[in-house]
Amino acid sequence: MTAAREYRMCTRTVMDTTDPDITFDSEGVSSHALRYDREFAAIVDAATKGERLGELQKIVAEIKKAGEGKPYDCIVGVSGGVDSTYLILQAVKLGLRPLAVHFDSGWNSELAVGNIKNIVDRLGLDLYTDVVDWREMRDLQLSFFKASVPNCDIPTDHAFSRVAFQQAEKYGIKYILGGSNLASESVLPQAWGYNASDARHLKAIQRKFGSVKLKTYPTLGLFKRHIWYEAIRGIKTVKMLNYLPYNYVEAKAQITEELGWRDYGGKHYESVFTRYFQGYYLPMKFGFDKRLAHYSSLILSGQMTREEALELLKQPNYPEALRKQDHEFIAKKLGVSTSELEEIYARPIADHMSYPNSKWAWDQTLKLARLAARLVKRFRR
């Protein structure tokens, strides 16, 4: 039997041994901090200093040219959260004409709905909302809880990707602007989640634990995404925030002032489900506190000190009254009793790799997609 691992925390960040894959050097610096130094620091530093704005202007010019004669020149997904709200505001300021796309998973908080309305109203944008079949979505999310895996947000994240690509193809749009960024999201342990794009994995879990057939739920397979949409249709995803000076606190202040944005609490808490999943389910079942990753990202990008992060971690990430309220709401909406939900949570922990998946195929398809994109580009010349 393997002995329990001695608890350690990174001397530069607040990442600790709740990440089973974390390692430390002789000075106690974690593999996450060392990876940041090796792969991401130069990118974030250049963006913070405004040294990537020239690159961004070239990308913006390409987006505008590709969108000539079309009602929109890019897609921006909106959730009502900080990253996507700041992204779409900056896109408009750069003269782009985005179509705002939202996937309504059935879990939006009232604040998120209000934030999205303010975005499109104040910026004068069109909004496309895809409303999921609730019977299918409810059963799928319950299946992920029954599977006892960490990333129970896969059903929402996976569906949004398909909806974004569908709308891009419909309007002949060549660019999707993504809100993920290195300044606030460079640290994310692999053991804490899994690739939401893996349709085989999603379908396998639903087959094993679900009771409803996914007839309308929007899935997106390997070939469809990387070969059809990206290589053949030429749709690109641009992480625009990596080209801009992106300070999380300053971004909040700007969108509050200019768009009437209202804060909803923790990172990605614009969804009631995500708030519950990250704030209660992950810490309770797996011992994962996502604040560690978020705060560590901010520490590494110079937006927070380690001391500030440690003080914040002393505070509960989920007020008990709200947790109880959400627990009852989640159970009711999923169609089970609170005791049934707790019985599901008590099942043994499982790893995503213990279910059928396409991890190897994903890696190979990415290589094939890059080759196909080069060939298509050469053919179009």
Sine and cosine of phi, psi and omega as CSV:
sin_phi,cos_phi,sin_psi,cos_psi,sin_omega,cos_omega
0.00,0.00,0.73,-0.68,-0.03,-1.00
-0.96,0.29,0.74,-0.67,0.00,-1.00
-0.94,0.34,0.50,-0.87,0.02,-1.00
-0.90,0.44,0.62,-0.79,-0.04,-1.00
-0.97,0.22,0.66,-0.75,0.05,-1.00
-0.91,0.40,0.71,-0.71,-0.01,-1.00
-0.94,0.35,0.72,-0.70,0.08,-1.00
-0.58,-0.81,0.51,-0.86,0.11,-0.99
-0.83,-0.56,0.61,-0.79,0.02,-1.00
-0.84,0.55,0.65,-0.76,-0.01,-1.00
-0.98,0.18,-0.19,0.98,0.03,-1.00
-0.96,-0.29,-0.54,0.84,0.00,-1.00
-0.87,-0.49,-0.26,-0.97,0.07,-1.00
-0.92,-0.40,0.24,0.97,0.09,-1.00
-0.93,0.36,0.62,-0.78,-0.07,-1.00
-0.68,-0.74,-0.19,-0.98,-0.10,-1.00
-0.98,0.22,0.14,0.99,0.21,-0.98
-0.94,0.35,-0.27,0.96,0.23,-0.97
-1.00,0.03,0.94,-0.33,-0.08,-1.00
-0.90,0.43,-0.32,0.95,-0.05,-1.00
-0.99,-0.10,-0.04,1.00,-0.07,-1.00
-0.92,0.39,0.61,-0.79,0.11,-0.99
-0.77,-0.64,0.26,-0.97,-0.05,-1.00
-0.73,-0.68,0.55,-0.84,0.09,-1.00
-1.00,0.06,-0.10,-0.99,-0.09,-1.00
-0.90,0.44,-0.32,0.95,0.00,-1.00
-0.98,-0.18,0.12,0.99,0.04,-1.00
0.99,0.13,0.21,0.98,0.03,-1.00
-0.99,0.12,0.74,-0.67,-0.11,-0.99
-0.98,0.21,0.30,-0.95,0.05,-1.00
-0.88,0.47,-0.47,0.88,0.02,-1.00
-0.92,0.39,-0.71,0.70,0.01,-1.00
-0.92,0.40,-0.64,0.77,0.00,-1.00
-0.92,0.39,-0.61,0.79,0.05,-1.00
-0.91,0.41,-0.65,0.76,0.04,-1.00
-0.85,0.53,-0.73,0.68,0.01,-1.00
-0.86,0.51,-0.64,0.77,-0.11,-0.99
-0.98,0.22,-0.64,0.77,-0.18,-0.98
-0.92,-0.40,-0.51,0.86,-0.19,-0.98
-0.91,-0.42,-0.45,0.89,-0.15,-0.99
-0.82,0.57,-0.71,0.71,-0.04,-1.00
-0.89,0.45,-0.61,0.79,0.00,-1.00
-0.92,0.39,-0.75,0.66,-0.03,-1.00
-0.91,0.41,-0.68,0.73,0.00,-1.00
-0.88,0.47,-0.69,0.73,0.00,-1.00
-0.90,0.44,-0.66,0.75,0.01,-1.00
-0.91,0.41,-0.67,0.74,-0.01,-1.00
-0.88,0.47,-0.60,0.80,0.00,-1.00
-0.99,0.12,-0.02,1.00,-0.01,-1.00
0.98,0.18,0.25,0.97,-0.07,-1.00
-0.99,0.15,-0.10,0.99,0.02,-1.00
-0.97,-0.26,0.08,1.00,-0.04,-1.00
-0.91,0.42,-0.52,0.86,0.06,-1.00
-0.90,0.44,-0.68,0.73,0.06,-1.00
-0.88,0.47,-0.68,0.74,-0.01,-1.00
-0.89,0.46,-0.67,0.74,0.00,-1.00
-0.88,0.48,-0.60,0.80,0.05,-1.00
-0.91,0.42,-0.67,0.74,0.02,-1.00
-0.90,0.43,-0.69,0.72,0.02,-1.00
-0.87,0.49,-0.67,0.75,0.02,-1.00
-0.89,0.46,-0.64,0.77,0.03,-1.00
-0.91,0.42,-0.66,0.75,0.01,-1.00
-0.89,0.45,-0.71,0.71,0.01,-1.00
-0.89,0.46,-0.67,0.74,-0.01,-1.00
-0.91,0.42,-0.69,0.72,0.00,-1.00
-0.92,0.39,-0.39,0.92,-0.05,-1.00
-0.99,-0.11,0.08,1.00,-0.01,-1.00
-0.87,0.50,0.74,-0.67,0.02,-1.00
0.99,0.16,0.07,1.00,0.00,-1.00
-0.91,-0.41,0.43,-0.90,-0.04,-1.00
-0.91,0.42,-0.44,0.90,0.00,-1.00
-0.66,-0.75,0.43,-0.90,0.05,-1.00
-0.91,-0.41,-0.07,1.00,0.06,-1.00
-0.33,-0.94,0.29,-0.96,0.08,-1.00
-0.94,-0.33,0.70,-0.71,0.14,-0.99
-0.77,-0.64,0.85,-0.52,0.06,-1.00
-0.97,0.24,0.72,-0.70,0.01,-1.00
-0.86,-0.52,0.73,-0.69,0.02,-1.00
-0.87,-0.49,-0.22,0.98,-0.12,-0.99
1.00,-0.09,-0.03,1.00,0.01,-1.00
-1.00,0.07,0.05,-1.00,-0.08,-1.00
-0.91,0.42,-0.81,0.59,-0.12,-0.99
-0.86,0.52,-0.77,0.64,-0.07,-1.00
-0.94,0.35,-0.56,0.83,0.01,-1.00
-0.93,0.37,-0.72,0.70,0.02,-1.00
-0.90,0.43,-0.64,0.77,0.00,-1.00
-0.87,0.50,-0.75,0.66,-0.07,-1.00
-0.94,0.35,-0.53,0.85,0.08,-1.00
-0.89,0.45,-0.72,0.70,0.00,-1.00
-0.92,0.39,-0.58,0.81,0.03,-1.00
-0.87,0.49,-0.70,0.71,0.01,-1.00
-0.92,0.40,-0.66,0.75,0.02,-1.00
-0.88,0.47,-0.47,0.89,0.02,-1.00
-1.00,0.10,0.02,1.00,0.05,-1.00
1.00,0.02,0.22,0.98,0.03,-1.00
-0.99,0.12,0.33,-0.94,-0.04,-1.00
-0.87,-0.50,0.97,0.25,-0.09,-1.00
-0.98,0.21,0.52,-0.85,0.26,-0.96
-1.00,-0.08,0.86,-0.51,0.04,-1.00
-0.98,0.20,0.78,-0.63,-0.03,-1.00
-0.84,-0.54,0.75,-0.66,-0.01,-1.00
-0.76,-0.65,0.71,-0.70,0.11,-0.99
-0.98,-0.21,0.92,-0.39,-0.02,-1.00
-1.00,0.03,0.98,-0.18,-0.04,-1.00
-0.99,0.10,-0.05,1.00,-0.01,-1.00
1.00,-0.10,0.04,1.00,-0.09,-1.00
-0.87,-0.50,0.21,0.98,-0.03,-1.00
-0.86,0.51,0.69,-0.72,0.15,-0.99
-0.98,0.21,0.33,-0.94,0.03,-1.00
-0.87,0.48,-0.58,0.82,0.02,-1.00
-0.90,0.44,-0.65,0.76,0.00,-1.00
-0.90,0.44,-0.69,0.73,0.02,-1.00
-0.87,0.49,-0.70,0.72,0.02,-1.00
-0.91,0.43,-0.63,0.77,0.02,-1.00
-0.90,0.44,-0.68,0.74,0.00,-1.00
-0.90,0.44,-0.67,0.74,0.02,-1.00
-0.88,0.48,-0.69,0.73,0.02,-1.00
-0.89,0.45,-0.63,0.78,0.00,-1.00
-0.85,0.53,-0.82,0.57,-0.10,-0.99
-0.95,0.32,-0.57,0.82,0.00,-1.00
-0.93,0.37,-0.75,0.66,-0.08,-1.00
-0.96,0.28,-0.47,0.88,0.01,-1.00
-0.99,-0.10,-0.09,1.00,0.03,-1.00
0.91,0.41,0.67,0.74,-0.07,-1.00
-0.96,-0.26,0.39,-0.92,0.16,-0.99
-1.00,0.08,0.57,-0.82,0.00,-1.00
-0.84,-0.55,0.78,-0.62,0.15,-0.99
-0.95,-0.31,0.83,-0.56,0.03,-1.00
-0.90,-0.44,0.82,-0.57,0.08,-1.00
-0.99,-0.16,0.90,-0.45,-0.02,-1.00
-0.99,-0.14,0.86,-0.50,-0.07,-1.00
-0.95,0.31,0.46,-0.89,0.16,-0.99
-0.93,0.36,0.92,-0.38,-0.15,-0.99
-0.90,0.44,-0.58,0.82,0.00,-1.00
-0.87,0.49,-0.68,0.74,0.01,-1.00
-0.94,0.34,-0.71,0.71,-0.05,-1.00
-0.90,0.43,-0.69,0.72,0.00,-1.00
-0.86,0.51,-0.71,0.70,-0.02,-1.00
-0.92,0.40,-0.63,0.78,0.00,-1.00
-0.91,0.41,-0.69,0.72,0.00,-1.00
-0.92,0.39,-0.58,0.81,0.07,-1.00
-0.91,0.41,-0.58,0.81,0.03,-1.00
-0.88,0.48,-0.65,0.76,0.00,-1.00
-0.92,0.38,-0.60,0.80,0.10,-1.00
-0.89,0.45,-0.68,0.73,0.00,-1.00
-0.90,0.43,-0.50,0.87,0.01,-1.00
-0.96,0.29,-0.25,0.97,0.05,-1.00
0.88,0.48,0.56,0.83,0.02,-1.00
-0.99,-0.14,0.35,-0.94,-0.03,-1.00
-0.93,0.37,-0.72,0.69,-0.14,-0.99
-1.00,0.02,1.00,0.06,0.03,-1.00
-1.00,0.03,0.09,1.00,0.08,-1.00
-1.00,-0.06,0.02,1.00,-0.01,-1.00
-0.83,0.56,-0.70,0.71,-0.03,-1.00
-0.82,0.57,-0.61,0.79,0.02,-1.00
-0.97,0.24,-0.75,0.66,-0.05,-1.00
-0.90,0.44,-0.64,0.77,-0.02,-1.00
-0.90,0.44,-0.73,0.68,-0.06,-1.00
-0.90,0.44,-0.63,0.78,-0.01,-1.00
-0.87,0.50,-0.65,0.76,-0.01,-1.00
-0.85,0.52,-0.69,0.72,-0.01,-1.00
-0.90,0.44,-0.69,0.72,-0.02,-1.00
-0.88,0.47,-0.67,0.74,0.00,-1.00
-0.89,0.46,-0.71,0.71,0.01,-1.00
-0.92,0.38,-0.61,0.80,0.03,-1.00
-0.87,0.50,-0.72,0.69,-0.02,-1.00
-0.93,0.37,-0.59,0.81,0.05,-1.00
-0.89,0.46,-0.70,0.71,0.01,-1.00
-0.91,0.41,-0.66,0.76,-0.03,-1.00
-0.84,0.54,-0.67,0.74,-0.07,-1.00
-0.98,-0.18,0.09,1.00,0.00,-1.00
0.93,0.36,0.47,0.88,-0.02,-1.00
-0.99,0.12,0.70,-0.71,-0.08,-1.00
-0.98,-0.19,-0.09,1.00,-0.08,-1.00
-0.72,-0.70,0.74,-0.67,0.16,-0.99
-0.92,-0.40,0.83,-0.56,0.02,-1.00
-1.00,-0.06,0.85,-0.53,-0.03,-1.00
-0.98,-0.20,0.56,-0.83,-0.05,-1.00
-1.00,-0.01,-0.08,1.00,0.03,-1.00
-0.91,0.42,0.55,-0.83,-0.11,-0.99
-0.43,-0.90,0.41,-0.91,-0.03,-1.00
-0.99,0.14,-0.41,0.91,-0.05,-1.00
-0.90,0.43,-0.59,0.81,-0.04,-1.00
-0.85,-0.52,0.00,1.00,-0.08,-1.00
-0.65,-0.76,0.47,0.88,-0.04,-1.00
-0.95,0.30,-0.42,0.91,-0.02,-1.00
-0.97,-0.23,0.86,-0.50,0.07,-1.00
-0.39,-0.92,0.99,-0.14,-0.04,-1.00
-0.85,0.53,0.71,-0.70,0.01,-1.00
-0.88,0.48,-0.57,0.82,-0.04,-1.00
-0.93,0.37,-0.27,0.96,-0.03,-1.00
-1.00,0.06,-0.05,1.00,-0.04,-1.00
-0.25,-0.97,-0.32,-0.95,0.04,-1.00
-0.32,-0.95,0.35,-0.94,-0.02,-1.00
-0.84,0.54,0.92,-0.39,-0.03,-1.00
-0.94,0.34,-0.23,0.97,-0.05,-1.00
-0.99,0.12,-0.09,1.00,-0.08,-1.00
-0.98,0.19,1.00,-0.10,-0.04,-1.00
-0.92,0.39,-0.58,0.81,0.00,-1.00
-0.88,0.48,-0.68,0.73,0.00,-1.00
-0.89,0.45,-0.73,0.68,0.01,-1.00
-0.86,0.51,-0.73,0.68,-0.02,-1.00
-0.92,0.40,-0.58,0.82,0.00,-1.00
-0.91,0.42,-0.67,0.74,0.02,-1.00
-0.91,0.41,-0.64,0.77,0.02,-1.00
-0.92,0.40,-0.64,0.77,0.03,-1.00
-0.89,0.46,-0.63,0.77,-0.07,-1.00
-0.97,0.24,-0.63,0.78,-0.14,-0.99
-0.90,-0.43,-0.26,0.96,-0.09,-1.00
-1.00,0.07,0.24,-0.97,0.04,-1.00
-0.82,-0.58,0.00,1.00,-0.03,-1.00
-0.85,-0.53,0.67,-0.74,0.05,-1.00
-0.98,0.19,0.68,-0.74,0.00,-1.00
-1.00,0.09,1.00,0.00,-0.05,-1.00
-1.00,0.01,-0.58,0.82,-0.06,-1.00
-0.89,-0.46,-0.23,0.97,0.01,-1.00
-0.86,0.51,0.77,-0.64,-0.11,-0.99
-0.98,0.17,0.99,-0.17,0.06,-1.00
-1.00,-0.07,0.40,-0.92,-0.05,-1.00
-0.67,-0.74,0.97,-0.25,-0.04,-1.00
-0.99,0.15,0.11,-0.99,-0.02,-1.00
-0.84,0.54,-0.80,0.59,-0.06,-1.00
-0.89,0.45,-0.71,0.70,-0.05,-1.00
-0.86,0.52,-0.69,0.73,-0.06,-1.00
-0.96,0.27,-0.86,0.50,-0.18,-0.98
-0.99,0.16,-0.54,0.84,-0.03,-1.00
-1.00,-0.04,-0.81,0.58,-0.07,-1.00
-0.95,0.32,-0.87,0.49,-0.09,-1.00
-0.93,0.37,-0.75,0.66,-0.14,-0.99
-0.99,0.11,-0.79,0.62,-0.08,-1.00
-0.98,0.22,-0.74,0.67,-0.09,-1.00
-0.99,0.12,-0.75,0.66,0.00,-1.00
-0.98,0.18,-0.25,0.97,0.08,-1.00
0.95,0.30,0.47,0.88,0.00,-1.00
-1.00,0.08,0.82,-0.58,-0.04,-1.00
-0.93,-0.37,0.54,-0.84,0.12,-0.99
-0.96,-0.28,0.81,-0.59,-0.02,-1.00
-0.90,-0.43,0.83,-0.56,0.06,-1.00
-1.00,0.02,0.99,0.14,-0.20,-0.98
-0.91,0.42,-0.50,0.87,-0.04,-1.00
-0.91,0.41,-0.34,0.94,0.04,-1.00
-0.97,0.26,-0.11,0.99,0.04,-1.00
-0.97,-0.25,-0.13,0.99,-0.07,-1.00
-0.94,-0.35,0.46,-0.89,0.20,-0.98
-0.90,0.43,0.92,-0.40,-0.09,-1.00
-0.84,-0.54,0.98,-0.22,0.07,-1.00
-0.95,-0.30,0.86,-0.52,-0.14,-0.99
-0.86,0.51,-0.70,0.71,-0.02,-1.00
-0.92,0.38,-0.70,0.72,0.01,-1.00
-0.91,0.41,-0.57,0.82,0.04,-1.00
-0.90,0.44,-0.68,0.74,0.05,-1.00
-0.86,0.52,-0.71,0.71,-0.02,-1.00
-0.89,0.46,-0.65,0.76,-0.04,-1.00
-0.93,0.37,-0.71,0.70,-0.03,-1.00
-0.95,0.32,-0.45,0.89,0.08,-1.00
-0.92,0.40,-0.72,0.70,-0.04,-1.00
-0.94,0.33,-0.70,0.72,-0.14,-0.99
-1.00,-0.01,-0.44,0.90,-0.07,-1.00
-0.85,-0.52,0.03,1.00,-0.02,-1.00
0.92,0.38,0.45,0.89,-0.01,-1.00
-0.91,0.42,0.61,-0.79,0.01,-1.00
-0.87,-0.49,0.70,-0.71,-0.05,-1.00
-0.96,0.29,0.59,-0.81,-0.04,-1.00
-0.88,-0.48,0.10,0.99,0.03,-1.00
0.93,-0.37,-0.80,-0.59,-0.08,-1.00
-0.94,0.33,0.18,-0.98,0.00,-1.00
-0.90,0.44,0.78,-0.62,-0.02,-1.00
0.93,0.37,0.34,0.94,0.02,-1.00
-1.00,0.07,0.21,0.98,0.06,-1.00
-0.92,0.40,-0.33,0.94,0.07,-1.00
-0.97,-0.25,0.75,-0.67,0.02,-1.00
-0.87,0.49,-0.65,0.76,-0.01,-1.00
-0.90,0.44,-0.73,0.69,-0.02,-1.00
-0.91,0.42,-0.62,0.78,0.05,-1.00
-0.85,0.52,-0.71,0.70,-0.02,-1.00
-0.95,0.32,-0.70,0.71,-0.03,-1.00
-0.89,0.46,-0.72,0.70,-0.02,-1.00
-0.99,0.15,-0.59,0.81,-0.09,-1.00
-0.99,0.12,-0.43,0.90,-0.04,-1.00
-0.83,-0.56,-0.82,0.57,-0.11,-0.99
-0.86,0.51,-0.78,0.62,-0.05,-1.00
-0.89,0.45,-0.74,0.67,0.04,-1.00
-0.91,0.42,-0.64,0.76,-0.06,-1.00
-0.92,0.38,-0.73,0.69,-0.12,-0.99
-1.00,0.02,-0.61,0.80,-0.12,-0.99
-0.91,-0.42,-0.24,0.97,-0.06,-1.00
0.98,0.19,0.30,0.95,-0.01,-1.00
-1.00,-0.08,0.82,-0.57,0.08,-1.00
-0.92,-0.39,0.96,-0.27,-0.10,-1.00
-0.90,0.43,-0.28,0.96,0.06,-1.00
-0.88,0.47,-0.52,0.85,0.00,-1.00
-0.86,0.51,-0.70,0.72,-0.01,-1.00
-0.93,0.36,-0.70,0.72,-0.02,-1.00
-0.90,0.43,-0.75,0.66,-0.01,-1.00
-0.90,0.43,-0.62,0.78,0.02,-1.00
-0.90,0.45,-0.62,0.78,0.06,-1.00
-0.88,0.48,-0.69,0.73,0.00,-1.00
-0.93,0.37,-0.58,0.82,0.06,-1.00
-0.89,0.45,-0.73,0.68,-0.05,-1.00
-0.91,0.42,-0.53,0.85,0.01,-1.00
-1.00,0.01,0.10,0.99,0.09,-1.00
0.99,0.17,0.31,0.95,-0.05,-1.00
-0.99,-0.16,-0.12,0.99,-0.01,-1.00
-0.44,-0.90,0.55,-0.84,0.09,-1.00
-1.00,0.00,0.35,-0.94,0.03,-1.00
-0.89,0.45,-0.60,0.80,0.01,-1.00
-0.90,0.44,-0.66,0.75,0.04,-1.00
-0.89,0.46,-0.66,0.75,0.00,-1.00
-0.90,0.44,-0.68,0.73,0.00,-1.00
-0.89,0.46,-0.61,0.79,0.04,-1.00
-0.92,0.40,-0.68,0.73,0.01,-1.00
-0.90,0.44,-0.58,0.82,-0.02,-1.00
-0.94,0.34,-0.27,0.96,0.06,-1.00
-0.96,0.28,-0.36,0.93,-0.01,-1.00
-1.00,0.09,0.58,-0.81,0.05,-1.00
-0.90,0.44,0.68,-0.73,-0.03,-1.00
-0.99,0.10,-0.09,1.00,-0.08,-1.00
-0.51,-0.86,0.98,-0.20,0.02,-1.00
-0.79,0.61,0.71,-0.70,-0.12,-0.99
-0.86,0.52,-0.65,0.76,0.00,-1.00
-0.89,0.46,-0.66,0.76,0.02,-1.00
-0.93,0.36,-0.61,0.79,0.02,-1.00
-0.88,0.48,-0.71,0.70,0.01,-1.00
-0.89,0.45,-0.67,0.74,0.02,-1.00
-0.88,0.47,-0.73,0.68,0.00,-1.00
-0.92,0.39,-0.61,0.79,0.00,-1.00
-0.86,0.51,-0.71,0.70,0.02,-1.00
-0.93,0.38,-0.64,0.77,0.00,-1.00
-0.91,0.41,-0.70,0.71,0.00,-1.00
-0.88,0.47,-0.74,0.67,-0.02,-1.00
-0.87,0.50,-0.74,0.67,-0.01,-1.00
-0.87,0.49,-0.69,0.72,-0.04,-1.00
-0.94,0.34,-0.52,0.86,0.04,-1.00
-0.99,0.15,-0.09,1.00,0.08,-1.00
0.99,0.15,0.43,0.90,0.03,-1.00
-0.75,-0.66,0.25,-0.97,0.07,-1.00
-0.99,0.13,0.28,-0.96,0.02,-1.00
-0.89,0.45,-0.57,0.82,0.02,-1.00
-0.93,0.36,-0.61,0.79,0.06,-1.00
-0.90,0.43,-0.64,0.77,0.02,-1.00
-0.90,0.43,-0.65,0.76,0.01,-1.00
-0.92,0.39,-0.56,0.83,0.07,-1.00
-0.91,0.42,-0.62,0.78,0.05,-1.00
-0.90,0.43,-0.67,0.74,-0.01,-1.00
-0.91,0.42,-0.46,0.89,-0.06,-1.00
-0.98,0.22,-0.12,0.99,0.02,-1.00
-0.91,0.43,0.46,-0.89,-0.01,-1.00
-0.85,0.53,0.59,-0.81,0.03,-1.00
-0.90,0.44,0.64,-0.77,0.04,-1.00
-0.81,-0.59,0.46,-0.89,0.07,-1.00
-1.00,-0.09,0.52,-0.85,0.03,-1.00
-0.84,0.54,-0.54,0.84,-0.03,-1.00
-0.94,0.33,-0.17,0.99,0.03,-1.00
-0.99,0.15,-0.06,1.00,0.08,-1.00
-0.90,-0.44,0.43,-0.90,0.02,-1.00
-0.78,0.62,0.65,-0.76,-0.04,-1.00
-0.45,-0.89,0.11,-0.99,-0.03,-1.00
-0.86,-0.51,0.53,0.85,-0.07,-1.00
-0.85,0.53,-0.76,0.66,-0.01,-1.00
-0.90,0.45,-0.70,0.71,-0.02,-1.00
-0.90,0.44,-0.59,0.81,0.05,-1.00
-0.86,0.52,-0.72,0.69,-0.02,-1.00
-0.88,0.48,-0.68,0.73,-0.02,-1.00
-0.94,0.33,-0.61,0.79,-0.02,-1.00
-0.92,0.40,-0.58,0.81,0.05,-1.00
-0.87,0.49,-0.66,0.75,0.04,-1.00
-0.90,0.43,-0.69,0.72,0.00,-1.00
-0.90,0.43,-0.64,0.77,-0.02,-1.00
-0.90,0.43,-0.65,0.76,0.03,-1.00
-0.89,0.46,-0.66,0.75,0.03,-1.00
-0.91,0.42,-0.70,0.71,-0.01,-1.00
-0.89,0.46,-0.64,0.77,0.00,-1.00
-0.89,0.45,-0.64,0.77,0.03,-1.00
-0.91,0.41,-0.65,0.76,0.00,-1.00
-0.92,0.40,-0.68,0.74,0.01,-1.00
-0.90,0.44,-0.67,0.75,0.01,-1.00
-0.89,0.47,-0.65,0.76,0.00,-1.00
-0.92,0.39,-0.62,0.78,-0.02,-1.00
-0.92,0.40,-0.57,0.82,-0.06,-1.00
-0.97,0.24,-0.26,0.97,-0.03,-1.00
-0.93,0.37,0.00,0.00,0.00,0.00
